[in-house]
Structure formats: C-alpha cells, structure tokens
Amino acid sequence: MAPVASALRLPRALVFATLCLVVSGGGHALAGGGAVPPYVAVLGGMVALCLGYALNGRERGPEVVLPASVGAQILLHELFSRAAPAPYPMIPLTHGHARPGMTAVHLAAALLTGWWLWRGESALWLMIRLYGARLPALPLLVTPGTPPAVPVLVPSVRAVPHESGRACPVPRRRGPPVSPRVG
C-alpha cells in the first residue's frame, strides 16, 4: 500500500462513517422514528467506520463506494429501527417491512450519499496523483515555509526633451492619456 493511501485510510473511513451515520440517524429521526440514543449512534458509527476502513486500502470506484454506502445505510436503518423504537405508534408497516415509499427514500438517500462520497474519493485521489509526488502536503502543513519575497517596484523613466533643450526624466504611466489642462 502506498504511504499516502495508508496515511489517509483512517480519515477517509471517518468521513464515510460520519456521513452514513448522519444521513441514517437524521432520516430515522425525521421519518418519525425518534431520536437515536447516543450509545446506538456510537455503535452504528463504529460499524460504519470498520466497513469504511476495510474497504479503503486504495482508490475505489463507484462499483464499490455505492454498494458500500447502500449497505451501510440499510445496516444502520435496521440497527436504529430495532434499538430506538418510535416514541409513538406509527402507521402499520406492510408485513413487518418498511413501506415502499420509505424504502425508496432510503435508497435514494443512500445512492446520493454514495455518489457524493465517490466524487470526493475521486477528487482526493486526483489531487494525490497531481501533487503527491512533487509536493508532499503533510510537510508543507507541518513546517513553516520561507516568507514570500516582497516585490520591489521600480518606476520606469524615459527622457523627454525640455523647453531648455535638455532631456528631463518623465515617469511612464499606464492608462488613458491625460488631457491637457486649460487655463
């Protein structure tokens, strides 16, 4: 495994777990399932973190990120539904399963989350490929660089004949010509 991939493995897994946990927990609470107890949220976050850590040893494409996101969302939904019962009776479920509308919303949220994670993953690996070999990011963040040089402005001067016949320096100016003063 490349040193960059191993250094970024845990942060990438944390992003995956956090996003899956927030989307699932927020969706659970907004759909009427009630607030998820903290110990259940921590357990779900650890499960998603382990899944994300196991999968991200290298760059992954949409064929891995999307199913992993959908799987984590389903797993967290089931965990939250069983461990955090609704505070009030909900509309009866069909045959003990989620209603088709709820399933469609869960699937859409999971696919959108997975697509977002995959785009972030591809952007991260693109930056690593472009800048990783020439410009290591970690040393730049840790060690202070040299301050940038302050540019020295030197006015451009040209000689213009004066009334006395001698040349006198006149600074060049950029911009529209100055109209002669009247009076």
For each residue, the residues with C-beta under 8 A, 3 or more apart:
1: 5 6 57 58
2: 5 6 58
3: 6 7
4: 7 8 128 132
5: 1 2 8 9 57 58 59
6: 1 2 3 9
7: 3 4 138
8: 4 5 11 12 124 128
9: 5 6 12 13 53 56 57
10: 13 14 53
11: 8 14 15
12: 8 9 15 16 52 56 121 124
13: 9 10 16 17 49 52 53 56
14: 10 11 17 18 49 52
15: 11 12 18 19 52 117 120
16: 12 13 19 20 48 49 51 52 56 68 69 72 117
17: 13 14 20 21 45 46 48 49 51 52 72
18: 14 15 21 22 45
19: 15 16 22 23 113 116 117
20: 16 17 23 24 48 52 69 72 73 76 113
21: 17 18 24 25 41 44 45 48 76
22: 18 19 25 26
23: 19 20 26 27 73 109 110 113
24: 20 21 27 28 44 72 73 76 77 80
25: 21 22 28 29 36 41 44 76 80
26: 22 23 29 30
27: 23 24 30 31 77 105 106 109
28: 24 25 31 33 34 36 77 80 81 84
29: 25 26 33 34 35 36
30: 26 27
31: 27 28 102 105
32: 86 88 90
33: 28 29 36 80 81 84 86 90
34: 28 29 84 85 86 87
35: 29 84
36: 25 28 29 33 40 41 44 80 83 84
37: 40 41 83 84
38: 41 42
39: 42 43
40: 36 37 43 44 79 80 83 84
41: 21 25 36 37 38 44 45
42: 38 39 45 46
43: 39 40 46 47 79 83
44: 21 24 25 36 40 41 47 48 75 76 79 80
45: 17 18 21 41 42 48 49
46: 17 42 43 49 50
47: 43 44 50 51 72 75 76 79
48: 16 17 20 21 44 45 51 52 72 75 76
49: 13 14 16 17 45 46 52 53
50: 46 47 53 54
51: 16 17 47 48 54 55 68 71 72
52: 12 13 14 15 16 17 20 48 49 55 56 68 72
53: 9 10 13 49 50 56
54: 50 51
55: 51 52 60 64 68
56: 9 12 13 16 52 53 60
57: 1 5 9
58: 1 2 5
59: 5 121 122 125
60: 55 56 64 65 68 118 121
61: 64 65 118 122
62: 65 66 114 115 118
63: 66 67
64: 55 60 61 67 68
65: 60 61 62 68 69 114 117 118 121
66: 62 63 69 70 111 114 115 118
67: 63 64 70 71 114
68: 16 51 52 55 60 64 65 71 72 114
69: 16 20 65 66 72 73 110 111 113 114 117
70: 66 67 73 74 107 110 111 114
71: 51 67 68 74 75
72: 16 17 20 24 47 48 51 52 68 69 75 76 110
73: 20 23 24 69 70 76 77 106 109 110 113
74: 70 71 77 78 106 110
75: 44 47 48 71 72 78 79
76: 20 21 24 25 44 47 48 72 73 79 80
77: 24 27 28 73 74 80 81 106
78: 74 75 81 82
79: 40 43 44 47 75 76 82 83
80: 24 25 28 33 36 40 44 76 77 83 84
81: 28 33 77 78 84 85
82: 78 79
83: 36 37 40 43 79 80
84: 28 33 34 35 36 37 40 80 81
85: 34 81
86: 32 33 34 89 90
87: 34
88: 32
89: 86
90: 32 33 86 93
91: 99
92:
93: 90 96 97 98 99
94: 97 99 100
95:
96: 93
97: 93 94 103
98: 93 102 103 106
99: 91 93 94 102 103
100: 94 103 104
101: 104 105
102: 31 98 99 105 106
103: 97 98 99 100 106 107
104: 100 101 107 108
105: 27 31 101 102 108 109
106: 27 73 74 77 98 102 103 109 110
107: 70 103 104 110 111
108: 104 105 111 112
109: 23 27 73 105 106 112 113
110: 23 69 70 72 73 74 106 107 113 114
111: 66 69 70 107 108 114 115
112: 108 109 115 116
113: 19 20 23 69 73 109 110 116 117
114: 62 65 66 67 68 69 70 110 111 117 118
115: 62 66 111 112 118 119
116: 19 112 113 119 120
117: 15 16 19 65 69 113 114 120 121
118: 60 61 62 65 66 114 115 121 122
119: 115 116 122 123
120: 15 116 117 123 124
121: 12 59 60 65 117 118 124 125
122: 59 61 118 119 125 126
123: 119 120 126 127
124: 8 12 120 121 127 128
125: 59 121 122 128 129
126: 122 123 129 130
127: 123 124 130 131 132
128: 4 8 124 125 131 132
129: 125 126 132
130: 126 127
131: 127 128 134 135 137
132: 4 127 128 129 135 136 137
133:
134: 131
135: 131 132 140
136: 132 139 140
137: 131 132 140 141
138: 7 141 142
139: 136 142 143
140: 135 136 137 143 145
141: 137 138
142: 138 139
143: 139 140
144:
145: 140
146:
147:
148:
149:
150:
151:
152:
153:
154:
155: 171 172
156: 171 172
157: 169 170 171 172
158: 169 170 172
159: 167 168 169 170
160: 167 168 169 170
161: 165 166 167
162: 165 166 167 168
163:
164:
165: 161 162
166: 161 162
167: 159 160 161 162
168: 159 160 162
169: 157 158 159 160
170: 157 158 159 160
171: 155 156 157
172: 155 156 157 158
173: 178
174:
175:
176:
177:
178: 173
179:
180:
181:
182:
183:
